Amino acid sequence: MSKALGNHILVEFMNCDPHIMNDVAAIERDMVDAAKKAEATVINSTFHHFSPYGVSGVVVIQESHLAIHTWPEYGYAAVDVFTCGDMNSWIAFDHLKECFKSKSYSAIEIKRGSVNLLTRNDFDITSMRSKASEWVNPDFYTRNVWFTDKDESQALSLRFTGEVFFDVQSPFQRVRILESYKYGKMLALDDMVMTTEKDEFHYHEMISHPGMFMHPNPKNILVIGGGDGGTIREVLRHTSVETVTMVEIDGAVIDACKEHLPQIASSFDHPKLTLIVGDGIAFAKEAAPNTYDLILVDGSDPVGPAEGLFSTAFYQNCFNALKEDGILVAQGESPKFNEKAFKELNFTLQEIFGTDKAPVSLFFVPTYPTGMWSFQYGLKGNVGQNQVPEKPVIDSFVSENGLRYYNHGLQTASFALPNFVADLVKK
Ligand code: SPD
């Protein structure tokens, strides 16, 4: 056979484990290990997860590259391994076949850069070669693994270290704690960002304090969802509180956050807390009327276990469970990212609480797609977003508790809506 510069194998891995085919961290690890097993020198890797399914990535090696594109829904991976020199690509092939649990596969091997067809340039590249190998022979390789929360046309990507601290498929969802470069550890449910160490306070302060300060004397609080513990941590800062009942459907979320996000999950042992691991929708249905001063619905997005948290029946049950001057605060989605859910929720609340009793508070979360997010309110009695304590009262609460987002200005200002948002919720 005539000589060639490189060797390329193009591989079809079929009938693979679909979960592995959708696991960006596992695939990155397996591809890097495959390169190392084949005695390649890894320079860096870049991997990306696509929502809802699929991973693409490349491992750059001194000897060329390994690349992959997966279709989990077909249990399929298209892999190619390009090498030059003496590296044996079939070692990488064997390793990946095992890792992906591929039940059927095929491969073709082609020579690249046939020297018979090429003309060698007549210049001395010896010195360039030695310079290049000084540079490309690092003791470490850099990784570029991205977690993407997206719909079919918008996305928010966070680069993460590849470190996975927790990864459990619960009966409800996939619960993961990953480590992002910019925002620290992050809780992800299925493929959606729920909270991160560095920006969790935006969400947790804003779901809690505006409603708590709007109510003249909030004593009995119900939190539905909120398994990371951030909402109960904030609510329990208010000394008027006598009881907090929290109903979280997924015990795995609580376990993950207690272990890996302890600064968020810091109040699970609080004596005023009753923690129920169970279905919040059923709980609201069974709740005695006139029981709670505030109900905070800290649910995830309206897919999977949180879908029912966007239904009329659920909010009617919450209305009944609220006391006369009770306040409901619900995670209200984004008017930009999920306009439909945002509007529908507001119309539901207007229907149940009254047209002028369903204000919306906007806030910003850098790690949610579009960054613009909302909490939506249902005001049962005569409470209102303008009846709040004097500035000095809120100022001292803010400074005593070291709050970093909420303040007296936002107490009312967060309810001021840009015109396009106000239009969305106009009936
Ligand atoms: N897309 C994110 C929707 C917000 C979900 N809740 C976050 C939980 C924080 N306690």
Residues whose N, C-alpha, C, O or C-beta is under 5 A from the ligand:
A	BS01	SPD	V193 M194 T195 G226 D228 G230 D298 G299 S300 D301 Y368
